[in-house]
Amino acid sequence: MTNIEMLGIMLAVSAGSMGFVLSLLTWLSYRGAPFGRALSILIGFMISFTVYHASLGLWDGLPVYVLAVETLSFVLVVVFMAEMLRLHYKHLRVPELRE
């Protein structure tokens, strides 16, 4: 492995770890709010995203579990977006215009 690849792995892991820590701290602040559930989904996404990118740099081929982690990451993104839409329509409805 070259130095550039090692640098890329270190940057991917550190960026993912920072995202995980920031989402965890935000969840601790808002866990009683309706937004807290969506943030807990975001924490799982950041963990799977970090594991996925670190695994891509460590192995030349794509083992089955790397593809499984990638799939999990995309599923968590869809669940996060669905939860955000649910929150939007539940709490942030625009009032209807009355004639």
N, C-alpha and C positions, 0 to 999 in steps of 0.2 A: 504494500500500500504506500502510495506517495504521500509527501507532506501535505499537498493540497487536499487530498482526500481525507486525511486525518483532520485537517483544519475544518473542512466541511462538516464532518461528523461532529466535531466539538461544537461548532456553531449551531447545528441543528438540535443537538441535545440541550445546549444551554438556552436557546430560544424557546424550545418546547417546555423546558423546566420553568423558565420565567413565566410563560403563559399559564402553566399549571398553578404556580404559586399565586399569581395575580387573580386567576379565576377562583382559587380557594379562598383567598382573602376577601374577595368581593362576595362570595357566597356566605362567608361567616358574617359579613355585615348585613346582608339582605335575606338571610335564611327564613325569617318570619314573614317576609313579604311574598306576594304572589310570584315575583321574579326569581325567588330562591330556587324553585324546582327547575327552572330553565338553566340556572347557573350550575346546578348539580349535574345536569346533562353535559354542560360545557366542560366540566372538570374531567369527566370520563373521556370526552373527545380529546382533550389535550394530552391525557395519558396515552391513549391509543395512537395519536398522531406522533408523539415523541418516540414511542417504541417502534412504530413503523419506519420512520426516517432513520433511526439508529440502525435498524436491521438492514435497511437497504444499503447502507454504507459498509456493513460488516461482511456481507456475503455477496459473492459474485452472482450466483443464480438467485432465483426466487423460490425459497422453500414454501411449502403449503401454508405454514402458519403466518408468513409475511402477507400472503394474499388474504388470509382470514382477518388479520389485523387491519389491513386496508379496507376490507369490506365493512368491518365493525366501525371504522372511522367514518365512512360515508353514511352508514345507517344512523350513527349518532348525530351527524349533521342534519339529516332529514328529520329525526326526532326533535332536535333542538329547534329547527325552523317551524315545525308543526306546533310545538309548545309555545313559541313566540307568537304565532298566529292566533292560537287559542287565547292566550293572554290579551292580545290586542282586541279581539272581538268580545272578550268577557269584560275587560276593565276600561278600555279606551274607546268605547263606541262613540260615534259621532251622533248627536241627537238628530232625530228626523225633523224635517221642516213641516210645519203645519200651515195649512192654508186658512 
